[in-house]
């Protein structure tokens, strides 16, 4: 399916999309398929848009700031794994990627968790933050 037939189908489903045709004028009538020139990164790409952001502009991606009242768990892994997949894909496209993650080390729950462990809030934060850092290490 080429891009213009996709636009026609969208217009059929929602007539208000007709007004978007002028803003979608940069889209080619047929997709352009090509392979990555780097043999170590074999990938198949389809570009429908002619105006793409410059590779000089960094792609900035972040995860939530994880709360350090408890060690990492599967719930904290979900968003980090998803963000990591997006970052790796952007690097595959040879874009500069800035991937930001971190921990939130403030709050009463952290003080309570530290007291339950018999440590100071600062020591507790250092231990749990290090667990996150070790887990997400590349």
C-alpha positions, -999 to +999 in steps of 0.1 A: +000+000+000+015+033-009+011+064+012-015+082-010-039+052-008-034+052+029-045+089+030-075+080+009-086+053+032-081+076+062-102+102+045-129+077+039-130+067+076-130+103+088-139+131+063-124+158+085-090+144+075-095+160+041-082+192+056-050+175+065-041+168+028-024+202+025-002+195+055+006+160+042+018+173+009+054+164+018+046+127+017+057+109-014+032+090-035+052+058-032+073+046-003+111+045-008+125+012+004+162+007+010+187-013+030+212+000+055+246+005+039+264-008+070+265-047+067+269-051+105+235-034+109+214-051+083+179-035+083+151-028+059+137+007+060+107+024+044+107+062+042+074+079+032+083+114+043+108+136+025+113+160+053+130+142+082+148+157+112+186+162+107+209+135+120+228+164+137+198+169+161+200+145+190+171+122+198+163+127+235+146+099+254+139+095+291+124+070+315+105+078+347+126+086+377+124+054+397+115+057+434+142+041+456+121+029+485+125-007+472+148-026+449+141-027+411+112-050+400+094-061+368+073-029+369+103-007+366+118-029+339+089-023+315+095+013+307+133+010+307+132-019+282+108-001+259+129+031+260+161+010+254+145-006+223+136+029+210+171+042+217+187+013+199+165+017+169+174+054+167+211+045+169+205+020+141+193+049+121+226+065+129+212+093+150+228+107+181+208+095+211+207+110+246+191+084+269+182+098+303+173+077+334+176+082+371+161+078+405+140+099+428+157+099+462+133+121+482+103+114+503+088+100+535+085+065+520+123+064+515+129+074+551+105+048+563+121+021+541+156+031+553+144+029+590+129-006+584+163-017+570+182-001+599+201+024+577+201+061+571+181+075+541+213+084+524+228+050+527+196+034+517+194+056+485+230+048+476+223+010+478+191+010+459+204+035+433+234+013+427+211-017+422+193+003+394+226+014+379+239-022+379+207-035+364+205-010+335+243-011+328+248-017+291 
